[in-house]
Structure formats: C-alpha cells, structure tokens
Amino acid sequence: MDKSRRTFLRVIFIGSGVLLAEKILTPLFSFFSDDSPAKANPKINSLNKTNFREFQITEDKKKLSIYDSSGEEILQIDKEV
C-alpha cells in the first residue's frame, strides 16, 4: 500500500472518531451543567420573560420587547390581534 494513502485514511478515521465522540458526549455534559433553562423560574405578572447573557426579552399580550444588559429598550414589536 502507498504510505500517503495510509496516512490519509488514518487521519480521516481519527477525525471521524473525534466528531462522533463529540456528538455523543456533548449532550451528556450539557445534562450535568447548571445552565439549564428549567431551573430559571420566571414568575412575573402575565409576562413571559427569557434571559440571555446580554439581552432580556419580555413578552406580554400586546408587545415583544428586547432590552440590553443596562436595561435600555432596544427593540419593541407590536403584536397584531
């Protein structure tokens, strides 16, 4: 066999193994992390609130508002009823 072909096949095999291991292990690691959205408990009067790292999105029956980390409103979208 050609040495360059064997090296190429070895690299392809190792690379596919790493990708497969990443696909398998990533959900396991995210299962054990504390950043689960189920742990967040948004109890705000008739508001559906989602927190991101630098943005905060609030939604009520009439509008959807997006705020930055300082609390200033960036975008407001009115809902059609």
Steps between C-alpha positions, in 0.01 A plus 500: 500500500600859447620679819324826419172313447535326836575831672197661333271214605638516856428874524147452363435217747627697802309814393174311461553338840549840664183637336302195609630531858404868504146422384463239772667683790359853447145413614640319803703804607209738446281273713732552799549876457316756715393721206175314453204720400272279709667632815412859419169590659342804328205598721405841367142624473373377162845543341696231324863591570814346352849596616805481279852599590477856368137530395168469676180427310159569653172409339144585595170495312564821304875522435840331497786709643875441488728670756880516523704423813460855635119477483454733203236390251652417162207367300124484543272293278124547518283192461199506275180392667 
